[in-house]
Amino acid sequence: MKNIACIEDLRHVARRRVPKAFWDYVEAGSYTEGTLRRNREDLLDVKLRQRILIDVDKRDTSTTMLGEKVSVPVALAPIGICGMVHGDGEILACRAAQAAGIPFTLSTMSICSIEDVAEAVDKPFWFQVYVIRDRGFMKSLIERAYAAKCSALVLTVDLQILGQRHCDIRNGMTVPPEMRLANVLDIATKPAWAWNILKGKRKTFGNLAGHVKGMEGITSLAQWTAQQFDPTLNWRDIEWVKSIWPGKLILKGIMDVEDARIAAQSGADAIVCSNHGGRQLDGAASSISMLPKLVDAVGDDVEVLFDGGIRTGMDVERAIALGAKGCLIGRSFVYGLGAYGQAGVTKAIEIIRKELDVTMALTGVASIAQIGPNVLLEPPFVQKKPAKKRAPRAKKTTLKPAAKPN
Ligand SMILES: Cc1cc2nc3c(=O)[nH]c(=O)nc-3n(C[C@H](O)[C@H](O)[C@H](O)COP(=O)(O)O)c2cc1C
């Protein structure tokens, strides 16, 4: 791993090791992938201000997220089927996050169950839940998270219906993978992956298997999942979740100023400005371009977290400068996991932490609290004011030739 210098390097290694169907599942955005691309492009457009001759010898990247001390303002985002990128992927990623002093979020759609992860790690983690049609099952999931001492519930609110990823259809993407000839041949070239999946605790959705009545078969579980996302999801559901979850609540998937204002009044402790990593509404704005607007709308009522396109520590500083209290990273840590398991996730976190540290120094700040609009060259994403209307020009008068003297 000593030649790994950046997240992109981890991505290259992971691409070679993870079977195509799962790799594409990780990389893809919905439909034309326009929003996926925009997330990265707009982050890169946020220009940092290069400062000099400021004493930045003693720097500190630590801060808090939801009152929890973190070594760097980053948490691992909920990622469905992490345990198919690497056997026991959720446990390994959680261990790496906790050793690095940052939160890990377990997805409802994980391979290892809440209980598997809780047993295998020392500290509490965050649990992400979708609002699903079977409210009884959802309630039992939340109760299981509480019993496992999860320290925050992340309620994902932008998946009331599933955005399509074309590659998942083309690849016959199921859990476990559909045994198409192409998938079998591909897996045959990835023996290390196959071995660690075989060794892993589970091969299907750990939070659902054995807990959903009459749905023991793997295919029926997958069908059940697809049917369970609930388009009736509305603000009253948040009240209901609050009534059964006494801990900290994070609403993930807010991209609109009006929604942010309502969310701030809903009793949530934090919101995540997120478009699901470009996997839901294709055509939505990039999440970084909405971040300052949401921060402005909610003031100090809730913490605003951010995700979408973070691949470097420079990106973390950009998001903090635009008002985020912390960032979630998705693909960046999955690349590490696919490349080298737990050590790869540790590497991904360390790369981002080091890059943030250097970026802080070069922008003249020594602590996270000092990062604000002061580190930006110019305020980005400011709505261009309509050009002032000019007074209508006097009509061109064609000079008549002077009348010729007679
Ligand atoms: C492979 C993959 C699976 C995901 N699964 C979930 C999930 O189960 N629940 C959820 O709330 N978000 C899920 N997300 C969205 C992430 O939590 C996060 O919002 C997104 O990855 C951030 O963008 P980034 O990958 O560019 O960092 C998933 C994203 C990816 C890439």
The ligand as an ORCA input file, in Angstrom:
! r2SCAN-3c Opt
* xyz 0 1
  C     -22.809      2.176     -3.288
  C     -23.619      3.157     -2.518
  C     -24.618      2.701     -1.653
  C     -25.347      3.617     -0.896
  N     -26.285      3.149     -0.006
  C     -26.937      4.032      0.782
  C     -27.823      3.557      1.788
  O     -28.017      2.364      1.976
  N     -28.460      4.494      2.550
  C     -28.272      5.842      2.370
  O     -28.866      6.667      3.078
  N     -27.413      6.303      1.429
  C     -26.746      5.438      0.655
  N     -25.842      5.904     -0.270
  C     -25.548      7.355     -0.352
  C     -24.398      7.704      0.597
  O     -24.779      7.552      1.937
  C     -23.908      9.148      0.397
  O     -25.003     10.027      0.454
  C     -23.152      9.317     -0.930
  O     -22.373      8.188     -1.204
  C     -22.262     10.555     -0.868
  O     -21.598     10.738     -2.079
  P     -20.096     10.257     -2.364
  O     -20.175      8.785     -2.601
  O     -19.729     10.992     -3.588
  O     -19.267     10.585     -1.152
  C     -25.110      5.007     -1.038
  C     -24.117      5.458     -1.913
  C     -23.367      4.546     -2.634
  C     -22.277      5.058     -3.541
*
